């Protein structure tokens, strides 16, 4: 780090204040840009398409829930000086077993999913390759970038992507001329008929899943390591998720203003974004449509970079703790375990680009993946109310309330996901 003051470098363990802290914002941006993927854009776009502004409150609540969870992860790292995986291991060996099962199955399927999403956007922008070809190229580029660079470069690139996403997505929302009074009315909680489970999914899906657990590692990699940095971490986290909120509100505005009153039905999944491209091309011209595709590509590829780095760091820490080691963040990025999981995210999933995903694997992925967020919320409640955290930094009523709400919400979503797959 090159900031001039000792406080800015973190040598004194004192967070900067005033304008200086804006220059230090970083990990929150990284977790936000990683968490906002094509799925989030599609979910909020379709919410606007089907219900207008009625579910805007749910998208905002989703950001609040994720702020609470990421804050808990960051506070654990800074208040205890220990990583999240060390805390999980304190709770018993079952956490290690669950984590290993989860990252092996989830990583295999997510790798193909993330590459396919980027391939979809890139093939629409540059049809010199098909979706599969661009998917493979995007995965390989993500692999090389994360393998050859460290956190400081990674953060700068992620800031570039969030700026690109902000310009394209928010500009699009402005161009469709939102009805401000109608939009504000969407902040009043209401539940349209038949929208209960969809609303829960919108709340739970906004802003990332397993990469929330990576936030504390990115905080440490930034040089924030002591309780004195907790105010800075909280500010950083809030900025990241306010940005996320702006993205999802912008996409809901597009769905509500451009599609809701037109009776246009979007396809499910990422291909719904291509339907939007067609609508934009017809109504606002090719330039606007192309800018949207650039934002779509930036959204999907930045998620590749964030997951490739963040979950590989988590896996590297898992391996180190199992082996009784206590490495620094920089050592995790250079470890064989980091590169092994990076390989697992990239190369084996390419096979799924050539074959339909096996049904049994889809069932296992859906059922196991749906259980990670309640696992994170419940373990944070356990850890942050325990003697492992200094009294001054344990949960207050607001943190406990939001984490408990998160746990209940995600348990309902997990149960729904499991029932859907089994039936």
N, C-alpha and C positions, 0 to 999 in steps of 0.2 A: 504494500500500500504506500501511496506517495503523499498523503495529506500532510500539511505542514505541522499541525499541532499534535502534541502527545495524546490529547483526548481523542482527536480524530483517528489516530492510529490505534487507539485502544490500549496504549501502554499503561495508562493510569486506571483503566477500567471504569472511566467516567464517560457517560454518553454526552454527545454535543447537544446544544440547545439552539433555539431560534432557527435562522436560515441555514446554519451549518448542518443541521440534521437532514435537510432535504438532499444535500450532496451525498449523504451516507445511505440513503434508501437503496435497497438492492435485493436482499433475499425475499422480501414480500412481493416485489415485482416478479421475481423468478417463479415463486410458487403460484402466483396469479396467472402468469402467462402460460405456465405448464398446465394448470388446472382447467383453463378455458380451451377446450378442444372442439372439434367439429360437433360432437354430441351435444355440448352445451348450446352451441349456436342453433342446432336443429331443434332441440327441445324448446328453447324460448321462442324461436321463430314459429314453430307449430302451435305453441300456446297462444301466441298472438293471432295466428291464422284461424284457430278454432274458437277462441274465447275473447278476442279483442284484448282490452286492457284488464279484464277481470282478474287474472292471476298475476298481475304485476307484483302484488304484495308477497306472493310466494317466492318469486325470484329474489326479491330483496331480503326476505327472511333467510333464504338459502345462503346468501352472502354473510349475514350476521352469524349464522350457525358455524360457518367455516372460519370466520374471524375468531370465534371462541375456541375452536379446536386447534387452530394454528398457534394462537396465543398460548394455549396450554403446552403445546409441544416446545415452543421457544422458551417459555418460562421454566420448564423442567431442565432444559439444557443449561440455562444461565444461572438459575438459582442453586442447582446441585453440582454443576461442573461435570455431570455425567451425561452420556448419550441416552437417547430414548431406549435403545435396545438393552443397555445395562439395566434400566428400570424394568423393562419387560422380564428380563431374566430373574430379577428379584421376586417376581410374582410366581415363578415356578417354571419347570422345564416344558410344560405344555405350551407356553408362549413361543418357544423356539420351534417346537414341532409344527404348530399352526403356521408360523411365519414361513418356514421352509416349504411346507405344502403349498401355501398360498403363492409365494413368489415363483415357484417352479411352474405351476399351472397357469397362473395369471400372466406371467412374463411371456410364455409361449404364445398364448392367444392374443394378448395385447400387442405384441410386436407386429403381428400380421395386421391387426386392426388399424394401428397407427400408420403403418406404411401404406395400407390401402387408402386411407383417408387422404393422405398427402398425394398419393398417386392419382386419385380422382381429381383433385384440384389442379395438379400440374398437367394432367392430360387434357383438361379443358383449356388451360392457358397455352400449352405448347404441344399440339397433337403429333409431334414427331415420334413420340413413344406412346404406347398404350398405357392403361392404368397400371397393369402389372409391371411393365418396364419402369415407369416412374416410381412405383412403390419400392422396387428393389434399389433404385438409385438413391431415393431418399433415406432408406435404411442404412445403406453403405456410407452415405455422407454423414449421417448422424453418428455412426460408429466411429468413423475417422476423426470427426471433430472432437467428440468427447474423449476418445483415447489419447489424442495428441495435445489437448489443452487442459489447463487447470481452471479452478473456479473463477478467478478474476476475469479471464477472457470470456468464459462461459457467461458470466453475469452481463458483461458489456453487450454480447451478441443478443442475449435475451431482452435487454432494454431496447435494442434496435427493433426487435420483432414486436414488442408491445407498442412502440411508437407507430409502427406501420399498421398494426391492427387497429389502434385507436383512430388514426387518420381515416382509414377506409371504412370501418364499421360505423363510427360516430357520424362521419360525413354523410353516409348513406341514410342514417336516421334523420338527419337534418333535411336532406333532399326530399324525403317523402312527406315533409311538412306535418309534423305530429300535432294532434289536437291536444293541447296542454291540459285543459280542464278534464277531458276524458281520461288522459293519462294519470292525472293526480287522483281521480276517483278510483283508479285501480289499486291504490295503496290502502284502501279500506278492505279488510279481509272479507271475502265472499267466496262461496263455494258453488259453482254451477253444477247443475244436475249431471251426474255421471263423471265428475271430474276429480273425485276424492283421491284415488290412487295416482292419477296423473299429476295432481297437485303435490302429493308427497314426493313423487319422483322428481318433480321440478325443484322442490326445496333441497332434496338430497343430492341432486346431480350437479348443481352449480358449483364450480370452483375446485374440482379435483377430488381424488380419493386417497390412494396410498401416498401420493407425493406430499400430502399434508405432513406425513411422518418424516419427510426429508427436510422440512423447514428448519428444524433445529440444527441439522448438519450444515445447512447453508448459512445459518446465523453464525455458527462457530467458524466456518471457513472465511467469513467476512472479517473475522478478528474479534468478534464480540464473545466474551467468555465468562464474564463475571456478572453478579446481580446488578451492578451499576449500569449495565447496558439494557436492562429490562424496559425502561421507558422508551429507549430508542427502538427496541424490538417491537414494542406495541405500536409505536407510530408507523414503523415500516410495514407491519402487518396490516394495519388499517388502510394505509395508502394502497397496498396491493389489492385488497379486497374491495375497496371503493372503486378502483379501476375495473375489477371484475364486474361489480354491480353496474357500472356504466355500460360495459359491453352487453350484458344480458338485457338491460333495459332498452338499449339501442336496437337489438335484434327483435325484441317484442314490439317495439314501435313499428319496425318494418313489417312484421307479420300483421299487426293490427291495422295499419294504415294502407298497406299495399295489397293485402290478401284477404282480410277479414270480410270486407264488404263486397268483394269481387267473386266470392264463391269458388276460389281457386284451391284445389286440394293438392298438397305436396306429398310426394312419396315419403315413406319412412326411411330412417337411416340417413347417411351422409348424402345420398343422391337427392334428397329434398333440397339441398343447397344448389344443385344444378338446376332444379326446377325454378328456384328463385332467380338464378342467372338468366334463364330464358325470359322470365317476366321483366326483369330489369332491362334486358336488351331491347325488348319490345316497347317498354314505356318510357325509359329514361335514356336509351341510346347505348351504343357499344362501349363508350368510354367508361360510363358508370359501371356497366356490367363487368368490364375488365378489371376495374379497381376493386370491385367486390371479390372477384376470383383471386386477386393478389392477396387481399385480406384473408380469404379462406385458406390459401396456401400457407400464409404466415402463421395462421392459427394452428394448423395441423403439424407443420414442421417444427414449430417451437415446442409443441407437446412432445414430439419425438426427442428433441434435445433434452428437455427437462426430465422426462422419464428415464431416458438412457443414462443421464448423470445421477439423478436423485435416487432412483431405486438401486442402481449399482452401488452407490455409497452405502445405502442401507444394508445391502447384501454383504458388502465387504466388512461392515461393522459386525454383522451377525457372525461371519466366519471368524473374525478376530476374537470376539468374546467367547465363542465356543472353544477356541484354542487357548484361552487364558491370556490373550494379549490386550494391550491398552494403547492403540495407535492414535496419533494425531490425525486430523482431517486430511492433511496433505499426504500422509502415508496411506490412508485409505484410497485416495485417488490413484496412487502408484502401485497398489497391491495387485497380486495375481487374481484375487477374488473379485475385485472391481472389474478387471478385464474379462474374467470368465463370465460374469453375469451380463456384461455388455455384449459379449459374443452370443450368449443365450437369447437376449432380446432381439438380436439382429439376424443371425444366420438360420437356426432351425425354423423360425416362423416363416421364412421364405417358402418353405414347402407348402404351407397353407395357402399361399397365393396361387398355387397351381392345382390345388385340390379343394373341394368343399370341406369345410371344417367338420370333423367327425362329430356325430350327434352326441355321443357319450362325453366327449371333451367339452362341448358346449354346455351340457348339463352341469358338469363338474365346475366349469369356469363360472357359470352364473350363480350356482349355489354357494361356492366358496368365496367368490369375489364379493357377493352381497354381504357377507359377514365381516368384511374387514372394517368398515366404518363403525359398526357397533363395538367391535373389538377395540378400536382406537379410542372411542368415546368413553367406554367403560374402564379401560385401563388408565386413561388419563384421570378419571374421577378417583380411582383407587390410589394412584401414585401421588396426585397433587393434594390429597387430603391426609397423607400419611406423614409419619415422622421422618421420612426420607427427604422431605423438603423443609427448609427452615421456616419457622412459624410465620415470619413476615411475608413469605411468598407462597403460602398455601392458598387454596381456593377460598374466595369469598362467596357470598350468596349468589351474586350475579354469575360468576363462572360456574358454580355448581348447578344453577338453574339452567343455563344454556347447554352445558355438557349433558345434563340429565335429559333435557329436551332432545338433544342430538341422539342420545342413546335410544330413547323411545322411538323416535322417528325412524332411525336406521334399522332398528329391530323389526318394526312393522314392514319396512321396505324389503328387508332380507326375507322375512316370512313370506311376503307376497311373491318375491322372486323365486323362492324355492318351490312354492305351491304351483306357480305358473309352469315351471320346468318339469315338475313331476307329473302334472296333469295334462 
